[in-house]
């Protein structure tokens, strides 16, 4: 459960399924695998340092989203609506902002 304009700054982890019960989210993703997409990994790590804990995700979306496609090979975006499942592959950097109040669940695999 989270409020409008909240979300997560760019980060990565194992494969994950995000199931949205209510609301709408805006997703941004790119490959950040250190071996297969080292440039994408560097970009993600730079965001870790630029946007410390307590930074609002809406600041990242307003300042960084337009320039991201110039920094990495390919950027994927989608709008997730209630009933949709978003799959985030292992090592993919992703940022999410809630377009409304949301309720859902995330399942992360361990491999």
PyMOL commands that place a pseudoatom at each C-alpha (Angstrom):
pseudoatom trace, name=CA, resn=UNK, resi=1, chain=A, elem=C, hetatm=0, pos=[0.000, 0.000, 0.000]
pseudoatom trace, name=CA, resn=UNK, resi=2, chain=A, elem=C, hetatm=0, pos=[1.352, 3.417, -0.907]
pseudoatom trace, name=CA, resn=UNK, resi=3, chain=A, elem=C, hetatm=0, pos=[0.206, 6.935, -1.745]
pseudoatom trace, name=CA, resn=UNK, resi=4, chain=A, elem=C, hetatm=0, pos=[0.217, 8.952, -4.963]
pseudoatom trace, name=CA, resn=UNK, resi=5, chain=A, elem=C, hetatm=0, pos=[3.638, 10.329, -6.048]
pseudoatom trace, name=CA, resn=UNK, resi=6, chain=A, elem=C, hetatm=0, pos=[5.495, 7.811, -3.899]
pseudoatom trace, name=CA, resn=UNK, resi=7, chain=A, elem=C, hetatm=0, pos=[7.433, 4.842, -5.208]
pseudoatom trace, name=CA, resn=UNK, resi=8, chain=A, elem=C, hetatm=0, pos=[10.997, 3.601, -5.518]
pseudoatom trace, name=CA, resn=UNK, resi=9, chain=A, elem=C, hetatm=0, pos=[14.209, 5.102, -6.854]
pseudoatom trace, name=CA, resn=UNK, resi=10, chain=A, elem=C, hetatm=0, pos=[16.306, 3.091, -9.369]
pseudoatom trace, name=CA, resn=UNK, resi=11, chain=A, elem=C, hetatm=0, pos=[17.526, -0.206, -7.901]
pseudoatom trace, name=CA, resn=UNK, resi=12, chain=A, elem=C, hetatm=0, pos=[17.818, -3.875, -8.847]
pseudoatom trace, name=CA, resn=UNK, resi=13, chain=A, elem=C, hetatm=0, pos=[17.412, -7.310, -7.277]
pseudoatom trace, name=CA, resn=UNK, resi=14, chain=A, elem=C, hetatm=0, pos=[16.357, -10.831, -8.291]
pseudoatom trace, name=CA, resn=UNK, resi=15, chain=A, elem=C, hetatm=0, pos=[13.453, -11.642, -10.609]
pseudoatom trace, name=CA, resn=UNK, resi=16, chain=A, elem=C, hetatm=0, pos=[10.233, -10.133, -9.243]
pseudoatom trace, name=CA, resn=UNK, resi=17, chain=A, elem=C, hetatm=0, pos=[6.540, -10.067, -10.011]
pseudoatom trace, name=CA, resn=UNK, resi=18, chain=A, elem=C, hetatm=0, pos=[4.603, -6.952, -8.996]
pseudoatom trace, name=CA, resn=UNK, resi=19, chain=A, elem=C, hetatm=0, pos=[0.862, -7.579, -8.792]
pseudoatom trace, name=CA, resn=UNK, resi=20, chain=A, elem=C, hetatm=0, pos=[-1.287, -4.460, -8.554]
pseudoatom trace, name=CA, resn=UNK, resi=21, chain=A, elem=C, hetatm=0, pos=[-4.713, -4.780, -6.951]
pseudoatom trace, name=CA, resn=UNK, resi=22, chain=A, elem=C, hetatm=0, pos=[-5.753, -1.102, -6.972]
pseudoatom trace, name=CA, resn=UNK, resi=23, chain=A, elem=C, hetatm=0, pos=[-4.405, 2.072, -8.546]
pseudoatom trace, name=CA, resn=UNK, resi=24, chain=A, elem=C, hetatm=0, pos=[-1.850, 2.879, -11.238]
pseudoatom trace, name=CA, resn=UNK, resi=25, chain=A, elem=C, hetatm=0, pos=[1.976, 2.924, -11.403]
pseudoatom trace, name=CA, resn=UNK, resi=26, chain=A, elem=C, hetatm=0, pos=[4.508, 4.254, -13.935]
pseudoatom trace, name=CA, resn=UNK, resi=27, chain=A, elem=C, hetatm=0, pos=[7.502, 1.910, -14.401]
pseudoatom trace, name=CA, resn=UNK, resi=28, chain=A, elem=C, hetatm=0, pos=[10.928, 2.620, -15.928]
pseudoatom trace, name=CA, resn=UNK, resi=29, chain=A, elem=C, hetatm=0, pos=[13.429, -0.238, -16.486]
pseudoatom trace, name=CA, resn=UNK, resi=30, chain=A, elem=C, hetatm=0, pos=[16.805, -0.891, -18.089]
pseudoatom trace, name=CA, resn=UNK, resi=31, chain=A, elem=C, hetatm=0, pos=[19.380, -3.658, -17.971]
pseudoatom trace, name=CA, resn=UNK, resi=32, chain=A, elem=C, hetatm=0, pos=[21.961, -3.060, -15.226]
pseudoatom trace, name=CA, resn=UNK, resi=33, chain=A, elem=C, hetatm=0, pos=[23.696, -6.451, -15.266]
pseudoatom trace, name=CA, resn=UNK, resi=34, chain=A, elem=C, hetatm=0, pos=[27.312, -5.685, -14.410]
pseudoatom trace, name=CA, resn=UNK, resi=35, chain=A, elem=C, hetatm=0, pos=[28.625, -8.199, -17.005]
pseudoatom trace, name=CA, resn=UNK, resi=36, chain=A, elem=C, hetatm=0, pos=[26.060, -7.824, -19.810]
pseudoatom trace, name=CA, resn=UNK, resi=37, chain=A, elem=C, hetatm=0, pos=[25.201, -4.130, -19.443]
pseudoatom trace, name=CA, resn=UNK, resi=38, chain=A, elem=C, hetatm=0, pos=[28.062, -2.464, -17.550]
pseudoatom trace, name=CA, resn=UNK, resi=39, chain=A, elem=C, hetatm=0, pos=[27.044, 1.019, -18.735]
pseudoatom trace, name=CA, resn=UNK, resi=40, chain=A, elem=C, hetatm=0, pos=[23.544, 0.470, -17.323]
pseudoatom trace, name=CA, resn=UNK, resi=41, chain=A, elem=C, hetatm=0, pos=[25.053, -0.688, -14.039]
pseudoatom trace, name=CA, resn=UNK, resi=42, chain=A, elem=C, hetatm=0, pos=[27.196, 2.451, -13.780]
pseudoatom trace, name=CA, resn=UNK, resi=43, chain=A, elem=C, hetatm=0, pos=[24.146, 4.653, -14.450]
pseudoatom trace, name=CA, resn=UNK, resi=44, chain=A, elem=C, hetatm=0, pos=[22.151, 2.853, -11.723]
pseudoatom trace, name=CA, resn=UNK, resi=45, chain=A, elem=C, hetatm=0, pos=[25.030, 3.113, -9.231]
pseudoatom trace, name=CA, resn=UNK, resi=46, chain=A, elem=C, hetatm=0, pos=[25.385, 6.842, -9.959]
pseudoatom trace, name=CA, resn=UNK, resi=47, chain=A, elem=C, hetatm=0, pos=[21.715, 7.271, -9.073]
pseudoatom trace, name=CA, resn=UNK, resi=48, chain=A, elem=C, hetatm=0, pos=[22.372, 5.507, -5.743]
pseudoatom trace, name=CA, resn=UNK, resi=49, chain=A, elem=C, hetatm=0, pos=[24.889, 8.226, -4.895]
pseudoatom trace, name=CA, resn=UNK, resi=50, chain=A, elem=C, hetatm=0, pos=[22.908, 11.166, -6.312]
pseudoatom trace, name=CA, resn=UNK, resi=51, chain=A, elem=C, hetatm=0, pos=[19.592, 10.216, -4.734]
pseudoatom trace, name=CA, resn=UNK, resi=52, chain=A, elem=C, hetatm=0, pos=[20.171, 9.228, -1.109]
pseudoatom trace, name=CA, resn=UNK, resi=53, chain=A, elem=C, hetatm=0, pos=[17.632, 7.853, 1.345]
pseudoatom trace, name=CA, resn=UNK, resi=54, chain=A, elem=C, hetatm=0, pos=[14.819, 10.315, 1.889]
pseudoatom trace, name=CA, resn=UNK, resi=55, chain=A, elem=C, hetatm=0, pos=[14.859, 11.600, -1.701]
pseudoatom trace, name=CA, resn=UNK, resi=56, chain=A, elem=C, hetatm=0, pos=[11.434, 11.685, -3.336]
pseudoatom trace, name=CA, resn=UNK, resi=57, chain=A, elem=C, hetatm=0, pos=[11.024, 9.502, -6.400]
pseudoatom trace, name=CA, resn=UNK, resi=58, chain=A, elem=C, hetatm=0, pos=[9.091, 12.273, -8.145]
pseudoatom trace, name=CA, resn=UNK, resi=59, chain=A, elem=C, hetatm=0, pos=[12.341, 14.303, -8.112]
pseudoatom trace, name=CA, resn=UNK, resi=60, chain=A, elem=C, hetatm=0, pos=[14.130, 11.499, -9.988]
pseudoatom trace, name=CA, resn=UNK, resi=61, chain=A, elem=C, hetatm=0, pos=[11.288, 11.191, -12.533]
pseudoatom trace, name=CA, resn=UNK, resi=62, chain=A, elem=C, hetatm=0, pos=[11.226, 14.948, -13.203]
pseudoatom trace, name=CA, resn=UNK, resi=63, chain=A, elem=C, hetatm=0, pos=[15.022, 15.377, -13.414]
pseudoatom trace, name=CA, resn=UNK, resi=64, chain=A, elem=C, hetatm=0, pos=[16.375, 12.125, -14.886]
pseudoatom trace, name=CA, resn=UNK, resi=65, chain=A, elem=C, hetatm=0, pos=[13.755, 10.364, -16.998]
pseudoatom trace, name=CA, resn=UNK, resi=66, chain=A, elem=C, hetatm=0, pos=[14.273, 12.447, -20.174]
pseudoatom trace, name=CA, resn=UNK, resi=67, chain=A, elem=C, hetatm=0, pos=[18.059, 11.902, -20.208]
pseudoatom trace, name=CA, resn=UNK, resi=68, chain=A, elem=C, hetatm=0, pos=[18.037, 8.187, -19.308]
pseudoatom trace, name=CA, resn=UNK, resi=69, chain=A, elem=C, hetatm=0, pos=[17.619, 6.925, -22.932]
pseudoatom trace, name=CA, resn=UNK, resi=70, chain=A, elem=C, hetatm=0, pos=[20.834, 8.783, -23.858]
pseudoatom trace, name=CA, resn=UNK, resi=71, chain=A, elem=C, hetatm=0, pos=[22.747, 6.987, -21.080]
pseudoatom trace, name=CA, resn=UNK, resi=72, chain=A, elem=C, hetatm=0, pos=[21.743, 3.343, -21.533]
pseudoatom trace, name=CA, resn=UNK, resi=73, chain=A, elem=C, hetatm=0, pos=[21.142, 1.053, -24.491]
pseudoatom trace, name=CA, resn=UNK, resi=74, chain=A, elem=C, hetatm=0, pos=[17.385, 0.538, -24.083]
pseudoatom trace, name=CA, resn=UNK, resi=75, chain=A, elem=C, hetatm=0, pos=[14.759, 1.896, -21.675]
pseudoatom trace, name=CA, resn=UNK, resi=76, chain=A, elem=C, hetatm=0, pos=[11.407, 0.178, -21.145]
pseudoatom trace, name=CA, resn=UNK, resi=77, chain=A, elem=C, hetatm=0, pos=[8.391, 2.034, -19.743]
pseudoatom trace, name=CA, resn=UNK, resi=78, chain=A, elem=C, hetatm=0, pos=[4.881, 0.959, -18.908]
pseudoatom trace, name=CA, resn=UNK, resi=79, chain=A, elem=C, hetatm=0, pos=[1.829, 2.057, -16.982]
pseudoatom trace, name=CA, resn=UNK, resi=80, chain=A, elem=C, hetatm=0, pos=[0.591, -0.682, -14.661]
pseudoatom trace, name=CA, resn=UNK, resi=81, chain=A, elem=C, hetatm=0, pos=[-3.113, -0.668, -13.874]
pseudoatom trace, name=CA, resn=UNK, resi=82, chain=A, elem=C, hetatm=0, pos=[-5.168, -2.645, -11.362]
pseudoatom trace, name=CA, resn=UNK, resi=83, chain=A, elem=C, hetatm=0, pos=[-5.098, -6.332, -12.297]
pseudoatom trace, name=CA, resn=UNK, resi=84, chain=A, elem=C, hetatm=0, pos=[-1.788, -6.059, -14.208]
pseudoatom trace, name=CA, resn=UNK, resi=85, chain=A, elem=C, hetatm=0, pos=[1.356, -7.997, -13.304]
pseudoatom trace, name=CA, resn=UNK, resi=86, chain=A, elem=C, hetatm=0, pos=[4.748, -6.448, -14.076]
pseudoatom trace, name=CA, resn=UNK, resi=87, chain=A, elem=C, hetatm=0, pos=[7.735, -8.800, -14.299]
pseudoatom trace, name=CA, resn=UNK, resi=88, chain=A, elem=C, hetatm=0, pos=[11.106, -7.270, -13.462]
pseudoatom trace, name=CA, resn=UNK, resi=89, chain=A, elem=C, hetatm=0, pos=[14.040, -9.453, -14.571]
pseudoatom trace, name=CA, resn=UNK, resi=90, chain=A, elem=C, hetatm=0, pos=[17.041, -10.077, -12.337]
pseudoatom trace, name=CA, resn=UNK, resi=91, chain=A, elem=C, hetatm=0, pos=[19.623, -7.270, -12.544]
pseudoatom trace, name=CA, resn=UNK, resi=92, chain=A, elem=C, hetatm=0, pos=[17.216, -4.830, -14.224]
pseudoatom trace, name=CA, resn=UNK, resi=93, chain=A, elem=C, hetatm=0, pos=[17.296, -1.351, -12.750]
pseudoatom trace, name=CA, resn=UNK, resi=94, chain=A, elem=C, hetatm=0, pos=[13.790, -0.078, -12.180]
pseudoatom trace, name=CA, resn=UNK, resi=95, chain=A, elem=C, hetatm=0, pos=[12.099, 2.985, -10.755]
pseudoatom trace, name=CA, resn=UNK, resi=96, chain=A, elem=C, hetatm=0, pos=[8.399, 3.308, -10.018]
pseudoatom trace, name=CA, resn=UNK, resi=97, chain=A, elem=C, hetatm=0, pos=[6.126, 6.227, -9.232]
pseudoatom trace, name=CA, resn=UNK, resi=98, chain=A, elem=C, hetatm=0, pos=[2.518, 5.814, -8.153]
pseudoatom trace, name=CA, resn=UNK, resi=99, chain=A, elem=C, hetatm=0, pos=[0.090, 7.739, -10.337]
pseudoatom trace, name=CA, resn=UNK, resi=100, chain=A, elem=C, hetatm=0, pos=[-2.551, 7.188, -7.638]
pseudoatom trace, name=CA, resn=UNK, resi=101, chain=A, elem=C, hetatm=0, pos=[-2.952, 5.524, -4.263]
pseudoatom trace, name=CA, resn=UNK, resi=102, chain=A, elem=C, hetatm=0, pos=[-2.000, 1.854, -4.813]
pseudoatom trace, name=CA, resn=UNK, resi=103, chain=A, elem=C, hetatm=0, pos=[-2.414, -1.560, -3.219]
pseudoatom trace, name=CA, resn=UNK, resi=104, chain=A, elem=C, hetatm=0, pos=[-0.570, -4.638, -4.369]
pseudoatom trace, name=CA, resn=UNK, resi=105, chain=A, elem=C, hetatm=0, pos=[1.963, -7.339, -3.620]
pseudoatom trace, name=CA, resn=UNK, resi=106, chain=A, elem=C, hetatm=0, pos=[5.482, -8.129, -4.801]
pseudoatom trace, name=CA, resn=UNK, resi=107, chain=A, elem=C, hetatm=0, pos=[6.912, -11.627, -5.108]
pseudoatom trace, name=CA, resn=UNK, resi=108, chain=A, elem=C, hetatm=0, pos=[10.683, -11.825, -5.523]
pseudoatom trace, name=CA, resn=UNK, resi=109, chain=A, elem=C, hetatm=0, pos=[12.273, -15.125, -6.540]
pseudoatom trace, name=CA, resn=UNK, resi=110, chain=A, elem=C, hetatm=0, pos=[15.505, -16.448, -5.043]
pseudoatom trace, name=CA, resn=UNK, resi=111, chain=A, elem=C, hetatm=0, pos=[17.881, -18.126, -7.475]
for i in range(1, 111): cmd.bond("trace and resi %d" % i, "trace and resi %d" % (i + 1))
show_as sticks, trace
zoom trace
